[in-house]
Amino acid sequence: MKPTPDIIRCEFIGTEAQVTRSSHPDYVGISGRVIDETKNTFTILQEGKRKTVVKGSTVFHFQFHDGTIVEIDGKQLLGKPEDRLKRRVRRLW
């Protein structure tokens, strides 16, 4: 998968995620498989425990099935997953 601005339109359930930065210090370091997504949160399964992480104040590293690792600001992921697919993405080049 080639990292492009369209990456925010991908399905994140089932991908490996790691919280790299957050305004909430307890979120930093949470890593595992994304098992659920709502408008404002991701639920990550870490060592058999469910951790709910707010998207808006967090920066994530996602590892997709082909091994690509992408850093995404959670503010770009806000909104329902089905509505995010309809959103237009401005290209910077």
C-alpha positions, 0 to 999 in steps of 0.5 A: 500500500502506497501512503497517500492522503487517501489513506484516511479512507482505509478500513482500520479495523483489523490493523495493528495500531500504536499510540505514539503521541497524545495529550493524555499521557496514559494513552502513549504506548498503547499498541495492539489490534484495532477491534472497533471504531466509533465516531471519536474513538478506537478500541484497541485489544492489548494483551487481552484487554480492551483499551479505548483511545480518543482519536482527536488528541492522539497520533497513531502508527498503523501497520497495514497487512502489507507491512506498511507503517503510516503515522496519522494524526487522529484529528484526520480520522474523526467522524464515523467510518462510513462518512469518512469514505465520502470525505474529499481529501485535498492533495498537497501536490 
